[in-house]
Amino acid sequence: MNRKGEKMGWIGGWSGGFIWLGLLSIVWVFQNKISNGMIGIMVFIVAITTIVATAPWRHPHTKYWKLMLPIYLLFFISIFLCIYLYGGLDSIGLKWTSFFWVIPCLIPFVTTGNRTWDSNAQQSE
């Protein structure tokens, strides 16, 4: 079984979660905030590389939560990095309670965390 849709979902979905960082980094470069832009671009490249490296079909016996953990770590690092580079929560108009909006992003840990690529293949047969 090829499972192209699942593969596209993993790569496309996770990449979509980081596209804002790549675009924001390009904006920073054009605003002549070169160091901010380069840091953002580096984190973006590391994130895309991690997404491809932790793809479940490359690690068919590993539980999804273990594969998602480094991606989520990079996601939260990206958020905190951008807040820091912008000068803190107050400078971008956020409060500490704004982080509650991130909680729904953790739903995949609950819904698919204990599955593996192999277990998904067995369920779909």
Secondary structure, DSSP 8 states (H G I E B T S, - for coil): ---HHHHHHHHHHHHHHHHHHHHHHHHHHHTT-HHHHHHHHHHHHHHHHHHHHT-GGGSTTS-HHHHHHHHHHHHHHHHHHHHHHHTSTGGGT--GGGGGGGGGGGHHHHHHTT--HHHHHHHH-
